């Protein structure tokens, strides 16, 4: 069996299917670590290598009565494109396509989510377990995060060694960590009617980024007008 892909996820799920659906995923978690990471990825909409850089002092539980504020969480994929030049200073091309190199640029995101939102109390509890301001809220490596999310609910066939787990991601079993970013984007769009600018702020995307359109996957239910807009 091949690895599941983002395209497979979109065919199977296609957007945000509600908290009851998420509860079904959560209920399949076999240990506390899976639950921690699942909640952390969804609530923050972080990449795996962003979640594991979140420290206690980045989480503000006090400024807002009704919201949890995340301040200056490091971003991973912030890059500056620099067009390549040859020894004569002329821009380089591959046929008609410009050639670039990319340099990492430090970046941060500041955002919030409601305290009364489902699973916010669990997120708060994890934060409050940290005594040191510089303590990591989610002290896991990228590989540890990936493995724990992908194997939620997994039952390997008899005789299959654990090293082959990645080839047995059957339908209804596990998620990819990055898929939870798409799920969170869809949830913000559907439940809170976030527009593109609000999504860019939440996820730390640049103003000209096409990411909101890339991540937002609508379900048929999203096409139903609000009751007050329905024809009389």
For each residue, the residues with C-beta under 8 A, 3 or more apart:
1: 167 168 169 170
2: 167
3: 166 167 169
4: 8 9 169 174 176
5: 8 9
6: 9 10 176 178 179 182
7: 10 11
8: 4 5 11 12
9: 4 5 6 12 13 175 176 179 182
10: 6 7 13 14 182 217
11: 7 8 14
12: 8 9 171
13: 9 10 17 179 183 217
14: 10 11 217 218 219
15: 183 186 190 216 217 218 219 222
16: 183 186 187 189 190 191 219
17: 13 20 21 22 219
18: 21 22
19: 22 23 118
20: 17 23 24
21: 17 18 24 25
22: 17 18 19 25 26 42 118 119 183
23: 19 20 26 27
24: 20 21 27 28
25: 21 22 28 29 38 152 153 175
26: 22 23 29 35 38 39 119
27: 23 24
28: 24 25 152 153
29: 25 26 34 35 38 152 153
30: 34 152
31: 34 35
32: 35 36
33: 36 37 140 144 148
34: 29 30 31 37 38 148 149 151 152
35: 26 29 31 32 38 39 122
36: 32 33 39 40 126 138
37: 33 34 40 41 51 138 140 145 148 149 177
38: 25 26 29 34 35 41 42 149 152 180
39: 26 35 36 42 43 119 122 123 126
40: 36 37 43 44 46 51 54 123 126 137 138
41: 37 38 44 45 46 48 51 145 149 177 180 181 184
42: 22 38 39 45 119 180 183 184 187
43: 39 40 113 117 119 120 123 184
44: 40 41 50 51 54 70 73 184
45: 41 42 180 181 184 185 188 202 203
46: 40 41 50 51 54 73 181
47: 50 51 76 77 177 178 181
48: 41 51 52 142 145 146 177 178
49: 52 53 76 142
50: 44 46 47 53 54 73 74 75 76
51: 37 40 41 44 46 47 48 54 138 140 145
52: 48 49 136 138 139 140 141 142 145
53: 49 50 73 74 136
54: 40 44 46 50 51 58 59 70 73 136 137 138
55: 58 130 133 134 135 136 137
56: 59 127 130 131 132 133 134 135 137
57: 133 134
58: 54 55 70 71 72 73
59: 54 56 68 69 70 71 127 137
60: 63 64 68 69 70 71
61: 68 69 124 127 128
62:
63: 60 69
64: 60 67 68 69 112 115
65: 115
66: 114 115 116
67: 64 112 113 114 115
68: 59 60 61 64 112 113 114 115 120 123 124
69: 59 60 61 63 64 110 111 112
70: 44 54 58 59 60 73 109 110 111 112
71: 58 59 60 110
72: 58 108 109 110
73: 44 46 50 53 54 58 70 108 109 110 204
74: 50 53 106 107 108
75: 50 78 107 108 109 204
76: 47 49 50
77: 47
78: 75 104 105 106 107 204
79: 102 103 104 105
80: 102 103 104 105
81: 100 101 102
82: 100 101 102 103
83: 91 92 98 99 100
84: 91 92 99 100 101
85: 88 89 90 91 92
86: 89 90 92
87:
88: 85
89: 85 86
90: 85 86
91: 83 84 85 98
92: 83 84 85 86 98 99
93: 96 97 98 99
94: 97 99
95:
96: 93
97: 93 94
98: 83 91 92 93
99: 83 84 92 93 94
100: 81 82 83 84
101: 81 82 84
102: 79 80 81 82
103: 79 80 82
104: 78 79 80
105: 78 79 80
106: 74 78
107: 74 75 78 204
108: 72 73 74 75 204
109: 70 72 73 75 201 202 203 204
110: 69 70 71 72 73
111: 69 70 201 202 203 204
112: 64 67 68 69 70
113: 43 67 68 117 120
114: 66 67 68 117 120
115: 64 65 66 67 68 120 121 124
116: 66 120
117: 43 113 114 120
118: 19 22
119: 22 26 39 42 43 122 123
120: 43 68 113 114 115 116 117 123 124
121: 115 124 125
122: 35 39 119 125 126
123: 39 40 43 68 119 120 126 127
124: 61 68 115 120 121 127 128
125: 121 122 128 129
126: 36 39 40 122 123 129 130 137 138
127: 56 59 61 123 124 130 137
128: 61 124 125
129: 125 126
130: 55 56 126 127 135 136 137
131: 56 135
132: 56 135
133: 55 56 57
134: 55 56 57
135: 55 56 130 131 132 139
136: 52 53 54 55 130 139
137: 40 54 55 56 59 126 127 130
138: 36 37 40 51 52 54 126 145
139: 52 135 136
140: 33 37 51 52 144 145 148
141: 52 144 145
142: 48 49 52 145 146
143: 146 147
144: 33 140 141 147 148
145: 37 41 48 51 52 138 140 141 142 148 149 177
146: 48 142 143 149 150 176 177
147: 143 144 150 151 165
148: 33 34 37 140 144 145 151 152
149: 34 37 38 41 145 146 152 174 175 176 177 180
150: 146 147 154 165 166 169 174 175 176 177
151: 34 147 148 154 165 174
152: 25 28 29 30 34 38 148 149 173 174 175
153: 25 28 29 172 173 174
154: 150 151 165 168 169 170 173 174
155: 173
156: 160 162 164 165 168
157: 160 168
158:
159:
160: 156 157 164 165 168
161: 164
162: 156 165
163:
164: 156 160 161 167 168
165: 147 150 151 154 156 160 162 168
166: 3 150 169
167: 1 2 3 164
168: 1 154 156 157 160 164 165 173
169: 1 3 4 150 154 166 173 174
170: 1 154 173
171: 12
172: 153
173: 152 153 154 155 168 169 170
174: 4 149 150 151 152 153 154 169
175: 9 25 149 150 152 179 180
176: 4 6 9 146 149 150 179
177: 37 41 47 48 145 146 149 150 180
178: 6 47 48 181 182
179: 6 9 13 175 176 182 183
180: 38 41 42 45 149 175 177 183 184
181: 41 45 46 47 178 184 185 203 215
182: 6 9 10 178 179 185 186 215 217
183: 13 15 16 22 42 179 180 186 187
184: 41 42 43 44 45 180 181 187 188
185: 45 181 182 188 189 199 203 212 215 216
186: 15 16 182 183 189 190 215 216 217 218
187: 16 42 183 184 190 191
188: 45 184 185 191 192 194 198 199 202
189: 16 185 186 192 193 194 199 216 218 222
190: 15 16 186 187 193 218 219 222
191: 16 187 188
192: 188 189
193: 189 190
194: 188 189 198 199 202
195: 198 199
196: 199 200 212 213
197: 200 201
198: 188 194 195 201 202
199: 185 188 189 194 195 196 202 203 205 211 212 215 216
200: 196 197 203 204 205 206 207 209 211 212
201: 109 111 197 198 204
202: 45 109 111 188 194 198 199
203: 45 109 111 181 185 199 200 211 215
204: 73 75 78 107 108 109 111 200 201
205: 199 200 209 211 212
206: 200 209
207: 200
208:
209: 200 205 206 212
210: 213 214
211: 199 200 203 205 214 215
212: 185 196 199 200 205 209 215 216
213: 196 210 216
214: 210 211
215: 181 182 185 186 199 203 211 212
216: 15 185 186 189 199 212 213
217: 10 13 14 15 182 186
218: 14 15 186 189 190 222 223
219: 14 15 16 17 190 222
220: 223 224
221: 224
222: 15 189 190 218 219
223: 218 220
224: 220 221
225: 229 230
226: 229 230
227: 230
228:
229: 225 226
230: 225 226 227
231:
232:
